């Protein structure tokens, strides 16, 4: 299984056409799903919810706001402010 941020790249020399394959690290890699979420407080249930910015659907809940942010980041979702 690949670790988030690592990608396989193929480099070809324009002069001799020699091909080299390398595993590179890309810090700016987007999430595999491309999902962007916003975290809101749901006062009715006393929880925090992560809502998908495109669809408006609630994709995750947690009582602790910071833990919810950590989980979203761990999954690879970008948290919008």
N, C-alpha and C positions, 0 to 999 in steps of 0.2 A: 504494500500500500504506500502510495506517495504521501509525503508530508506537504501540507499547504505551503505554497511559496516556491517549491522546487518544480522545475519544468525541464523536459527533454528538448534540446535544441540541436539542430544540424547546421554546421558551418561548412561552407564550400569556398575554397580559394578561387578567386576569379582568374588568377594566372595559370595555375597548374590543374585546377579542377579537383584537387584532393579534398575528400570529405572527412569531416571529423564530427563525432557525436559527443555531446557533453551534457551533463546535468548542471543546470544553473539555478541560482536563487534569485527570485524576483520579489522584492519587498512590496511593490505596488500591486501585486496580484489581487484581482477582485475575487469576491466569493464565488464558489462554483455555481450557486443559484442566482447570483446577482441581486439577491434580496436586500432591500434597505428597509429597516424598521425604525419606528419611533416608539419610545417608552412613555406610557401615560399611567397615571394613578387612577384606579377604578375604586372610587369611594364606596360604592354599593357593596362590593365584596372584600374591601380592605386588602386589595392586592395591586400589584403593578402588572401591566400588560404590554407586550411588544406587538405592535400593529404594523402589518405590511403597508408601506407607503403607496404602492400601486393599487392593490386590491381593497385595502381597508380592513382586511381580515385580521383577527387576533390570532397570532401564531404561537404565542407562549405566554405563560403567567408565572409569577412568583411573588411571594410576600416581601422579599427584599429587593429593592430597586438595583443596588449594586451587583447582587448575585445574578439578577436577570441580565444586566449589561454584560457581565462576564460570560454567561452562557451563550448569549447571542454572538459575542466575539469569538468564542471557542468554536461555534458551529461555522463561523465564517460570514455571518450577516453583518452588514455595516449598520451601525447605530447612528441615525441622524439626530442632531440636537433640536 
